[in-house]
């Protein structure tokens, strides 16, 4: 049986430039709200971070955005030293 280890990371979004304008929050009739254009145009730093974590064996399980921060939950197979 596989065992897992978990990691939680927080990442602050870079400030948006005035040229990028305001982020837009849209809500539907059911009260579900989505943030559009939260990252602006430069999200390469986040792609790089995801790539680095993947190379270390971490899999992104869930990510959430709140108040200019992204919370990421990662998991990877725990090395127990057991041979199967």
C-alpha positions, 0 to 999 in steps of 0.5 A: 500500500502506498503511503503519502506525504503532503506539503502546503505552500503559499505564494504571494502574487506580484502586484499588478501594473496600472496598465493591466487594469483591475481584476474582475470578480463575476458571480452567477445566480447561485452565488458562485464567484470567480476571479478573472485576470487575477494574474495579469500577464506574467505567470511564468514564475508560477509555471516555473514553481509548478515545474520545479515541484513536479521534478521533485516528485510533488503532485499538485492536489489543490490550489486556491486563490484568496487575497493575492495569495495562492495556497497549494496542496501537494502530495508525493509517494512517501519513501518508506524504504520497503521493497515490494 
